[in-house]
């Protein structure tokens, strides 16, 4: 089995919810997620974000669903770090 340990996403979101609420909701999608959110660009209606999620076994679908539920749009997966179960020893 392969576990996603870290993922960096390029996301577009409306101004609301704010960055704190947005990152907190993503962190709640997992039991041990750490979220680092950087606002890259702000325009009249939206914000472009770089979001880094770190955890022992990130559920990408849950993260993606949380982003979508808050009105965000995933543009790309910019970085990913995975680990196989045999490496975890």
Secondary structure, DSSP 8 states (H G I E B T S, - for coil): -EEEEEEEEEEEEES-S-HHHHHHHHHTTSSS-EEEEEEEEE-SSEEEEEEEEE-SS--HHHHHHHHHHTT-EEEEEEEEEEEEGGG--
